[in-house]
């Protein structure tokens, strides 16, 4: 007689999730990434903690301003992290499946476990917020931090860089991003995959302008629920990131087996996309061996092959065999300011000086890799940033450092793609693009 199925594991109580979410918020405030903080969370609590943490970090500015109005004297870090987490979850009504009295009660229970002496204080602050919410929200929205939920330096920088779009950019950064898929071109089409999803009761749409391989889900879901994911039929990749491979390959006239370098390759999404589209002798380079292991895992799932090597792309003498590359993808390290919808901790981790520091690294990478490109070859420079220092200004400076006519910017280079509904710059007259992250692309040809 077959054994009875095991009963489902009960969901962790909300007060445990709140406690772990507060730990995550406190870690981010202390300079640690949310990914690192969640890795330290017990496995059974991780999905729920991630959902609460993402929400709290999107509304951390508003919650911080509200706490300051309700309790002007800053409490100890652990208590303050719990308070702002709960306030953020109470902030936009109706977005979470918890009645406000349940959330308040569970936050007090979390305080009893975290700092027992602070439970009464947490209870008083949260209940006062519930009573006075309309007044507090109105007051907080007059403060830039409370209105836009970004550090003040970031707000001012976006205002300066994008005077026609700054408000929309800051506001859209707090929206939930779409879940976009890339269907493996070796295994099928986006249209066929959408039909397969529909048969399973999951709605999706093929996005225009991306070779029919990009699919956006009506509702996000765990990758384990995607048909064919484990077998390599589909990957998760934002629409803006899916533009890299066709930009580098289309019209390049590369022969089968052409040598291509993917510098700064981890976690491997663009590496895999290049290999899905063409037969290439591809070197995937990354300075972090642990992150390079993720590239290998991605390629294995998709049944693709590339040479993987750990090394600093700024020091070709340590890893280059002297043979020129026919094409180079440089997805350079950057502030990630274009993907804060997906990574809401980024805005709180970055400092104003990071832009200049990262821009120096980007310039060093460009100067080091350009000599490795064969005459007639193309280098695609990419960053997931909205800051011109890491995009337009970076490339303008690079071109000025080259001999006249030696490096040509291809006229169809997209430039800055902003994370707005049409993915375009203010004043652009080009075709609309699907909702996507913020990116910068420059395609440069060596003459």
C-alpha positions as CSV (number, residue, x, y, z in Angstrom):
1,X,0.0,0.0,0.0
2,X,1.6,3.3,-1.0
3,X,2.5,5.7,1.8
4,X,0.2,8.6,2.4
5,X,1.6,11.9,1.1
6,X,3.4,14.0,3.7
7,X,1.2,16.9,5.0
8,X,2.1,20.3,3.7
9,X,4.7,22.2,5.7
10,X,2.8,25.0,7.6
11,X,3.8,28.6,6.6
12,X,6.0,30.4,9.2
13,X,4.1,32.8,11.4
14,X,4.1,36.4,10.3
15,X,6.0,37.6,13.4
16,X,8.9,35.3,12.4
17,X,8.9,36.7,8.9
18,X,8.8,40.3,10.2
19,X,11.7,39.6,12.5
20,X,13.8,38.2,9.6
21,X,12.7,41.1,7.3
22,X,13.8,43.6,10.0
23,X,17.2,41.8,10.1
24,X,17.4,42.2,6.3
25,X,16.6,45.9,6.4
26,X,19.1,46.4,9.2
27,X,21.7,44.6,7.2
28,X,21.1,46.8,4.1
29,X,21.3,49.9,6.3
30,X,24.6,48.6,7.5
31,X,26.0,48.2,4.0
32,X,25.3,44.5,3.3
33,X,23.4,43.4,0.2
34,X,19.9,42.0,0.5
35,X,21.1,38.9,-1.3
36,X,23.6,38.3,1.4
37,X,21.1,39.0,4.2
38,X,18.5,36.6,2.7
39,X,21.2,33.9,2.4
40,X,21.4,34.0,6.2
41,X,17.7,33.6,6.7
42,X,16.3,30.1,7.5
43,X,15.2,28.3,4.3
44,X,11.6,27.9,5.4
45,X,11.3,31.7,6.0
46,X,13.3,32.9,3.0
47,X,10.5,33.3,0.4
48,X,8.2,35.2,2.8
49,X,11.1,37.3,4.2
50,X,12.1,38.2,0.7
51,X,8.6,39.5,-0.2
52,X,8.4,41.5,2.9
53,X,11.9,42.9,2.6
54,X,11.4,43.9,-1.0
55,X,8.3,45.8,-0.1
56,X,10.0,47.4,3.0
57,X,13.0,48.6,1.0
58,X,10.8,50.1,-1.8
59,X,9.0,52.2,0.9
60,X,11.9,52.7,3.3
61,X,12.2,56.4,2.7
62,X,8.5,57.0,3.6
63,X,8.7,54.7,6.6
64,X,11.8,56.4,7.9
65,X,10.2,59.8,7.6
66,X,7.1,58.5,9.3
67,X,9.0,57.0,12.2
68,X,10.9,60.3,12.7
69,X,7.5,62.1,13.0
70,X,6.0,59.5,15.3
71,X,9.1,58.9,17.4
72,X,11.6,61.8,16.9
73,X,14.2,60.1,19.1
74,X,15.8,57.3,17.1
75,X,15.4,53.9,18.8
76,X,18.2,51.3,18.9
77,X,19.0,49.9,15.4
78,X,17.2,46.6,15.8
79,X,14.0,48.2,17.1
80,X,14.1,50.9,14.4
81,X,14.5,48.3,11.7
82,X,11.5,46.5,12.9
83,X,9.5,49.7,13.2
84,X,10.3,51.0,9.7
85,X,9.7,47.5,8.2
86,X,6.2,47.4,9.8
87,X,5.5,51.1,8.8
88,X,6.5,50.3,5.2
89,X,4.1,47.4,5.1
90,X,1.3,49.5,6.5
91,X,2.1,52.4,4.1
92,X,0.2,51.8,0.9
93,X,-3.2,50.3,2.0
94,X,-4.4,47.1,0.4
95,X,-1.1,45.9,-1.1
96,X,-0.5,43.0,1.3
97,X,-2.8,40.2,2.4
98,X,-2.6,41.1,6.1
99,X,-5.2,43.2,7.9
100,X,-3.6,46.1,9.6
101,X,-4.5,44.9,13.1
102,X,-2.8,41.6,12.3
103,X,0.3,43.3,11.1
104,X,0.5,45.5,14.2
105,X,-0.1,42.6,16.6
106,X,2.5,40.4,14.8
107,X,5.0,43.2,14.8
108,X,4.6,43.6,18.6
109,X,5.1,39.8,18.9
110,X,8.3,40.1,16.9
111,X,9.4,43.0,19.2
112,X,8.9,40.7,22.2
113,X,11.2,38.2,20.7
114,X,13.7,40.8,19.4
115,X,13.9,43.3,22.3
116,X,11.2,42.5,24.9
117,X,11.4,45.9,26.6
118,X,10.6,47.7,23.3
119,X,7.3,45.8,22.7
120,X,5.1,48.5,24.2
121,X,6.9,51.3,22.4
122,X,6.5,49.5,19.0
123,X,2.8,48.9,19.8
124,X,2.3,52.6,20.6
125,X,4.0,53.9,17.5
126,X,2.3,51.6,15.1
127,X,-1.2,52.1,16.6
128,X,-0.7,55.9,16.4
129,X,0.3,55.6,12.8
130,X,-2.9,53.6,12.0
131,X,-5.0,56.3,13.8
132,X,-3.2,59.2,12.2
133,X,-2.2,57.7,8.9
134,X,-3.8,60.3,6.6
135,X,-2.1,63.2,8.3
136,X,1.3,61.4,8.6
137,X,1.3,60.3,4.9
138,X,0.4,63.8,3.8
139,X,3.2,65.4,5.8
140,X,5.8,62.8,4.8
141,X,5.0,63.2,1.1
142,X,6.3,66.8,1.3
143,X,9.8,65.5,2.2
144,X,11.9,64.3,-0.8
145,X,13.0,61.1,1.0
146,X,9.4,60.3,1.9
147,X,8.0,61.2,-1.5
148,X,10.5,59.3,-3.7
149,X,12.0,56.6,-1.5
150,X,15.6,57.2,-2.7
151,X,18.5,58.8,-0.9
152,X,18.6,62.6,-1.3
153,X,21.9,62.6,-3.3
154,X,20.3,60.1,-5.7
155,X,17.2,62.3,-6.1
156,X,19.3,65.3,-6.9
157,X,21.5,63.4,-9.3
158,X,18.5,62.1,-11.3
159,X,17.0,65.6,-11.3
160,X,20.3,67.0,-12.8
161,X,20.8,64.2,-15.3
162,X,17.2,63.9,-16.5
163,X,15.4,67.2,-15.9
164,X,12.4,66.2,-18.1
165,X,11.9,62.7,-16.7
166,X,13.3,62.7,-13.1
167,X,9.9,62.5,-11.4
168,X,8.8,59.6,-13.6
169,X,12.1,57.8,-13.1
170,X,12.0,58.0,-9.3
171,X,8.4,57.0,-9.2
172,X,8.6,54.1,-11.5
173,X,11.5,52.7,-9.5
174,X,9.1,51.7,-6.8
175,X,6.8,49.7,-9.1
176,X,6.9,45.9,-9.3
177,X,8.9,44.8,-12.4
178,X,7.5,42.5,-15.0
179,X,8.8,38.9,-15.2
180,X,10.2,38.6,-18.7
181,X,11.5,35.3,-20.2
182,X,13.9,34.5,-23.1
183,X,12.9,31.5,-25.0
184,X,15.9,29.5,-26.2
185,X,16.1,30.0,-30.0
186,X,17.6,26.5,-30.4
187,X,14.5,25.0,-28.8
188,X,11.5,26.9,-30.0
189,X,9.8,30.3,-30.5
190,X,8.2,32.7,-28.1
191,X,4.8,32.2,-29.8
192,X,4.9,28.5,-29.2
193,X,6.0,28.9,-25.6
194,X,3.1,31.3,-25.0
195,X,0.7,28.7,-26.4
196,X,2.1,26.1,-24.0
197,X,1.7,28.5,-21.1
198,X,-1.9,29.2,-22.1
199,X,-2.7,25.4,-22.1
200,X,-1.5,25.4,-18.5
201,X,-3.7,28.4,-17.6
202,X,-0.9,30.9,-17.4
203,X,-1.2,34.1,-19.5
204,X,1.7,35.6,-21.3
205,X,2.5,37.8,-24.3
206,X,5.3,37.8,-26.9
207,X,7.1,41.2,-26.9
208,X,7.7,42.9,-30.2
209,X,11.1,43.9,-31.5
210,X,13.1,41.1,-29.8
211,X,13.1,38.4,-32.5
212,X,9.9,36.8,-31.1
213,X,11.8,35.1,-28.3
214,X,10.9,37.5,-25.5
215,X,7.9,36.7,-23.4
216,X,6.4,38.6,-20.5
217,X,4.2,36.9,-18.0
218,X,0.9,38.4,-16.8
219,X,1.8,37.3,-13.3
220,X,5.3,36.4,-12.0
221,X,5.8,32.8,-10.8
222,X,8.7,30.7,-9.4
223,X,10.9,29.4,-12.1
224,X,10.1,25.8,-11.1
225,X,6.6,26.4,-12.4
226,X,7.8,27.4,-15.9
227,X,7.5,24.5,-18.3
228,X,10.8,23.4,-19.7
229,X,12.9,25.6,-17.5
230,X,15.0,22.8,-16.0
231,X,15.4,21.4,-19.6
232,X,16.8,24.7,-20.9
233,X,13.9,25.8,-23.0
234,X,13.5,29.2,-21.3
235,X,15.4,31.6,-19.1
236,X,14.5,34.7,-17.1
237,X,16.0,37.8,-18.6
238,X,14.6,41.4,-18.7
239,X,13.7,42.8,-22.1
240,X,16.4,45.5,-22.0
241,X,19.1,42.9,-21.3
242,X,17.9,40.8,-24.2
243,X,18.9,43.5,-26.6
244,X,22.7,42.8,-26.0
245,X,23.1,39.7,-28.1
246,X,21.3,40.9,-31.2
247,X,23.0,44.2,-31.0
248,X,26.5,42.6,-31.0
249,X,25.7,39.8,-33.5
250,X,23.2,41.1,-36.0
251,X,24.9,42.5,-39.1
252,X,28.4,41.6,-37.8
253,X,28.9,39.0,-40.5
254,X,30.6,36.6,-38.0
255,X,31.5,33.2,-39.4
256,X,30.7,30.0,-37.5
257,X,33.3,29.6,-34.7
258,X,34.1,33.3,-34.5
259,X,36.0,34.3,-31.4
260,X,33.9,36.3,-29.0
261,X,34.7,37.6,-25.6
262,X,32.1,38.1,-22.9
263,X,33.9,40.2,-20.3
264,X,32.4,40.5,-16.9
265,X,30.2,37.5,-17.9
266,X,28.6,36.5,-14.6
267,X,25.8,35.4,-14.0
268,X,25.8,34.3,-17.6
269,X,22.4,35.4,-19.1
270,X,24.0,37.3,-21.9
271,X,26.7,34.6,-22.4
272,X,23.9,32.1,-23.0
273,X,21.9,34.4,-25.2
274,X,24.9,34.8,-27.5
275,X,25.4,31.1,-27.8
276,X,21.7,30.4,-28.4
277,X,21.9,32.7,-31.4
278,X,25.2,31.7,-33.0
279,X,27.9,29.1,-33.2
280,X,30.8,30.9,-31.4
281,X,34.1,30.2,-29.9
282,X,33.2,32.1,-26.8
283,X,35.4,33.0,-23.8
284,X,33.4,33.9,-20.7
285,X,35.6,35.9,-18.4
286,X,34.8,37.1,-14.8
287,X,37.0,38.3,-12.0
288,X,35.0,36.3,-9.4
289,X,35.4,32.5,-9.6
290,X,32.3,31.9,-7.5
291,X,30.2,34.0,-9.8
292,X,31.8,32.2,-12.8
293,X,30.4,29.0,-11.4
294,X,26.9,30.5,-11.9
295,X,27.8,30.9,-15.6
296,X,28.7,27.3,-15.8
297,X,25.4,26.3,-14.1
298,X,23.5,28.4,-16.6
299,X,25.3,26.9,-19.6
300,X,24.8,23.4,-18.3
301,X,21.1,23.8,-17.9
302,X,20.8,25.2,-21.5
303,X,23.1,22.6,-22.9
304,X,25.6,25.2,-24.2
305,X,29.4,25.3,-24.0
306,X,32.0,28.1,-23.7
307,X,35.5,28.5,-22.3
308,X,35.3,29.9,-18.8
309,X,38.2,31.7,-17.2
310,X,38.6,33.7,-14.0
311,X,40.5,37.0,-14.5
312,X,40.5,40.7,-14.3
313,X,39.4,42.1,-17.7
314,X,41.6,45.1,-17.1
315,X,44.7,42.9,-17.1
316,X,44.7,40.9,-20.4
317,X,48.3,39.9,-19.8
318,X,47.0,37.5,-17.1
319,X,44.5,35.6,-19.3
320,X,44.6,36.5,-23.0
321,X,46.3,34.1,-25.4
322,X,47.2,36.8,-28.0
323,X,44.5,35.9,-30.6
324,X,42.2,38.8,-31.5
325,X,38.5,38.7,-30.8
326,X,36.0,39.2,-33.6
327,X,33.5,40.7,-31.2
328,X,33.5,41.8,-27.5
329,X,30.7,42.2,-25.1
330,X,31.6,44.5,-22.2
331,X,28.8,44.4,-19.6
332,X,30.7,46.6,-17.2
333,X,30.2,46.9,-13.5
334,X,28.1,49.9,-12.6
335,X,25.8,51.4,-10.0
336,X,22.9,49.2,-11.2
337,X,20.7,52.4,-11.0
338,X,18.6,51.1,-13.9
339,X,17.4,47.9,-12.1
340,X,16.4,49.2,-8.7
341,X,12.9,47.9,-9.3
342,X,14.3,44.4,-9.2
343,X,17.0,45.2,-6.5
344,X,15.5,47.8,-4.2
345,X,18.4,47.5,-1.8
346,X,20.8,49.1,-4.4
347,X,19.6,52.6,-3.8
348,X,20.3,52.4,-0.1
349,X,23.7,50.7,-0.5
350,X,25.1,53.1,-3.1
351,X,27.0,56.3,-2.1
352,X,27.4,59.4,-4.2
353,X,31.1,58.7,-4.8
354,X,30.4,55.3,-6.2
355,X,29.5,56.8,-9.6
356,X,32.9,58.3,-10.2
357,X,34.7,55.2,-8.8
358,X,32.8,52.9,-11.1
359,X,33.3,55.2,-14.1
360,X,37.0,54.9,-13.6
361,X,36.8,51.1,-13.7
362,X,34.6,51.3,-16.8
363,X,37.2,53.5,-18.6
364,X,40.0,51.1,-17.6
365,X,38.0,48.2,-19.0
366,X,37.4,49.9,-22.3
367,X,41.0,50.9,-22.7
368,X,42.2,47.4,-21.8
369,X,39.9,45.5,-24.1
370,X,39.8,47.7,-27.2
371,X,43.3,46.5,-28.3
372,X,42.1,42.9,-28.2
373,X,39.5,43.5,-30.9
374,X,40.3,42.5,-34.5
375,X,40.1,45.2,-37.2
376,X,36.5,45.3,-38.4
377,X,35.3,43.8,-35.1
378,X,32.7,45.4,-32.8
379,X,32.6,46.0,-29.1
380,X,29.3,46.4,-27.3
381,X,29.6,48.5,-24.1
382,X,26.7,48.0,-21.7
383,X,25.7,49.1,-18.3
384,X,22.4,48.7,-16.4
385,X,22.6,52.3,-15.3
386,X,20.7,55.5,-15.9
387,X,23.5,57.8,-15.0
388,X,25.2,59.5,-18.0
389,X,28.6,59.2,-16.3
390,X,28.4,55.5,-16.9
391,X,26.8,55.8,-20.3
392,X,26.9,58.6,-22.8
393,X,29.7,60.5,-21.2
394,X,31.8,57.4,-20.7
395,X,31.6,56.6,-24.4
396,X,32.2,60.1,-25.5
397,X,35.4,60.2,-23.5
398,X,36.5,56.9,-24.8
399,X,36.0,57.9,-28.4
400,X,38.0,61.1,-27.8
401,X,40.9,59.0,-26.6
402,X,41.1,57.1,-29.9
403,X,42.8,58.1,-33.1
404,X,40.5,59.9,-35.5
405,X,38.4,57.4,-37.4
406,X,39.8,54.4,-35.5
407,X,36.7,53.8,-33.4
408,X,33.3,54.5,-34.9
409,X,30.0,54.5,-32.9
410,X,27.4,52.6,-34.9
411,X,24.4,54.9,-35.7
412,X,21.9,52.4,-34.4
413,X,23.4,52.3,-31.0
414,X,20.5,52.6,-28.6
415,X,22.2,54.9,-26.0
416,X,20.3,55.3,-22.8
417,X,17.2,53.2,-22.4
418,X,15.2,54.5,-19.4
419,X,13.1,52.3,-17.2
420,X,9.9,54.0,-18.2
421,X,6.8,52.5,-19.9
422,X,8.2,53.2,-23.4
423,X,11.9,52.7,-22.5
424,X,12.9,55.8,-24.3
425,X,14.7,59.0,-23.5
426,X,12.7,62.3,-23.3
427,X,12.2,63.7,-26.8
428,X,13.1,60.5,-28.6
429,X,11.2,59.9,-31.8
430,X,12.2,56.2,-32.2
431,X,9.9,53.2,-31.9
432,X,8.4,52.4,-28.5
433,X,10.0,49.5,-26.6
434,X,8.4,47.2,-24.2
435,X,8.5,47.9,-20.5
436,X,12.0,47.1,-19.4
437,X,14.9,48.0,-17.1
438,X,17.2,51.0,-17.5
439,X,20.3,50.2,-19.7
440,X,22.9,51.9,-21.8
441,X,24.3,50.4,-25.0
442,X,27.0,51.7,-27.3
443,X,28.2,49.6,-30.3
444,X,31.6,50.6,-31.4
445,X,33.3,49.4,-34.6
446,X,37.1,49.2,-35.0
447,X,38.2,50.3,-38.5
